Amino acid sequence: MGTTLILLIVVIVVVLVGLIGIYNGLIGKRNRADQAFSSVDVMLKKRYDLIPNLVATVEKYMVHERELLSELTELRTRAVTGDMTPAQRAESERQIDSALGRVMVSVESYPDLKASQNFMHLQASLNEVEEQISASRRAYNAAVTDYNNAIQMLPGSLMAGPMGLSQRVLFEASAVERQSVDVRSMFQR
C-alpha cells in the first residue's frame, strides 16, 4: 500500500504540474496578445496625432472635399475617445484607412498642395506610421493566432472556458481593400 500511495501522489503532482504549465502558457499567450494590441494602439495614436495636422494643411487647398475632411476628423475623434473592443477598433481603423486613402487620392487634383513642403513632410510621416502600423498588426495577428490556437486545441481548450478565455479577432483587410485596383481609371482624370 505504501508504493501505491507514493505512485498516486506522484501522479497527482505530475497532473498538477501539467495543469499549472497549461494555465501559465495560456496566460502568457493572452498577455502577449494584449501586449501586441497595445503596440498597435501606440502606432495608431501616432497616426491620430498626425491627422489634425494633415487636415489643417489640406483644408487650405481642398475646398470641395470638406465633407471628406470632416468625416476623417470625426472618425479620428471617435477612435481616440471611444473605449472599443479589438473588433470595434479594427472596424474603426478600416474606416480611417479608407478615409485617408480618399484624401490622398483627392490630393492628386491639387498640384500646389502636392508641392507644399509641409504636406510632403506630413505625407512622409504618415507613410512611415502606416508601415509601423502594418508591422504592428502583423505581430498582433501572429500573437492572436498563437493565443487562439492555444485556447482552441487540447489540452488548453479544457482550461480556457473555465478561465474565461475567449477567441480574439484578427486585423483583416476589408472587402474593398481586397479588390483589385483599377490603375487605368487612376490615369484617366
C-alpha positions in Angstrom: 0.0 0.0 0.0 3.0 2.3 0.5 4.1 2.2 -3.1 0.5 2.7 -4.3 0.2 5.8 -2.2 3.5 7.1 -3.5 2.5 6.4 -7.1 -0.8 8.2 -6.5 1.0 11.2 -5.1 3.4 11.2 -8.0 0.5 11.1 -10.5 -1.3 13.9 -8.7 1.9 16.0 -8.6 2.5 15.4 -12.3 -1.1 16.3 -13.2 -0.9 19.5 -11.1 2.4 20.5 -12.7 0.9 19.9 -16.1 -2.2 21.9 -15.3 0.0 24.8 -13.9 2.0 24.6 -17.1 -1.1 24.8 -19.3 -2.5 27.6 -17.2 0.7 29.6 -17.3 1.1 29.0 -21.0 -2.5 30.3 -21.7 -1.9 33.4 -19.5 1.4 34.1 -21.3 -0.2 33.8 -24.7 -3.1 36.1 -23.6 -0.6 38.6 -22.3 1.4 38.5 -25.5 -1.7 39.2 -27.5 -2.6 42.1 -25.2 0.9 43.5 -25.5 0.8 43.2 -29.3 -2.6 45.0 -29.3 -1.1 47.7 -27.2 1.8 48.1 -29.7 -0.8 48.6 -32.5 -2.6 51.1 -30.2 0.7 53.1 -29.8 1.2 53.2 -33.6 -2.5 54.2 -34.1 -2.0 57.0 -31.5 0.9 58.3 -33.7 -1.5 58.3 -36.7 -4.2 60.0 -34.8 -1.7 62.7 -33.8 -0.8 63.3 -37.5 -4.4 63.5 -38.7 -5.3 67.0 -37.3 -2.1 68.4 -38.9 -2.9 66.7 -42.2 -6.5 68.0 -42.2 -5.3 71.6 -41.3 -2.7 71.5 -44.1 -5.0 70.0 -46.7 -8.0 72.1 -45.7 -6.4 75.3 -47.1 -6.3 73.8 -50.5 -9.3 71.4 -50.7 -12.4 73.5 -51.0 -14.6 70.7 -52.4 -13.6 68.0 -50.1 -14.7 69.5 -46.8 -17.2 66.6 -46.2 -14.3 64.1 -46.5 -12.1 66.0 -44.1 -15.0 66.3 -41.6 -15.6 62.6 -41.9 -11.9 61.9 -41.2 -11.9 64.2 -38.2 -15.0 62.6 -36.8 -13.5 59.1 -37.3 -10.3 60.2 -35.5 -12.3 61.7 -32.6 -14.4 58.6 -32.2 -11.3 56.3 -32.3 -9.4 58.5 -29.7 -12.2 58.9 -27.2 -14.1 55.6 -27.7 -13.4 52.6 -25.5 -13.6 49.9 -28.1 -13.2 46.2 -28.2 -10.5 44.9 -30.6 -13.1 44.0 -33.2 -14.7 47.5 -33.0 -11.2 49.1 -33.1 -10.4 47.0 -36.3 -13.6 48.3 -38.0 -12.8 51.9 -36.9 -9.3 51.5 -38.4 -10.7 50.2 -41.7 -12.9 53.3 -41.9 -10.0 55.6 -41.1 -7.8 53.8 -43.7 -10.5 54.3 -46.3 -10.9 58.0 -45.5 -7.2 58.6 -45.5 -6.9 56.8 -48.9 -9.7 59.0 -50.3 -7.8 62.1 -49.0 -4.6 61.0 -50.7 -6.4 60.4 -54.0 -8.0 63.8 -53.7 -4.6 65.4 -53.3 -3.8 64.5 -56.9 -6.2 67.2 -58.0 -4.3 69.9 -56.2 -0.8 70.4 -57.6 0.0 73.3 -55.2 -0.8 71.1 -52.3 1.4 68.2 -53.6 4.3 70.7 -53.9 3.8 72.0 -50.4 6.8 71.1 -48.2 4.6 70.9 -45.1 2.3 68.4 -46.9 5.2 66.4 -48.3 6.6 66.1 -44.7 3.2 65.1 -43.3 2.8 62.6 -46.1 6.2 61.0 -45.5 5.5 60.9 -41.7 2.1 59.3 -42.4 3.6 56.7 -44.7 6.2 55.8 -42.1 3.5 55.4 -39.4 1.4 53.3 -41.8 4.3 51.0 -42.3 4.8 50.7 -38.5 1.0 50.1 -38.1 1.2 47.3 -40.7 4.2 45.7 -38.9 2.4 46.0 -35.5 -0.7 44.4 -37.0 1.3 41.5 -38.3 2.8 41.0 -34.9 -0.6 41.3 -33.3 -2.1 38.8 -35.7 0.7 36.3 -35.0 0.2 36.6 -31.2 -3.5 36.3 -31.5 -3.2 33.2 -33.8 -0.9 31.6 -31.2 -3.3 32.5 -28.4 -6.4 31.3 -30.4 -4.7 28.1 -31.2 -3.8 27.5 -27.6 -7.4 28.0 -26.3 -9.0 26.0 -29.1 -6.7 23.0 -29.1 -6.4 20.3 -26.5 -5.4 20.4 -23.7 -5.7 24.2 -23.5 -9.3 24.2 -24.6 -10.2 22.2 -21.5 -9.0 25.1 -19.3 -9.8 28.1 -21.5 -13.5 28.0 -20.8 -13.3 27.9 -17.0 -10.6 30.6 -17.2 -12.9 32.9 -19.2 -10.6 33.0 -22.2 -12.3 33.6 -25.5 -11.1 33.8 -29.1 -9.7 37.1 -30.3 -10.3 38.8 -33.6 -7.5 39.3 -36.2 -6.9 42.5 -38.1 -8.0 41.7 -41.6 -8.3 43.7 -44.8 -11.9 44.8 -45.7 -13.6 43.6 -48.8 -12.9 46.9 -50.5 -9.2 46.6 -49.7 -9.1 43.1 -51.2 -10.5 44.2 -54.6 -8.1 44.7 -57.5 -7.0 48.3 -58.1 -8.2 49.7 -61.4 -5.0 51.5 -62.4 -6.3 52.6 -65.7 -9.1 54.7 -64.1 -6.5 56.5 -62.0 -4.8 57.9 -65.1 -8.0 58.9 -66.9 -8.7 62.1 -65.0 
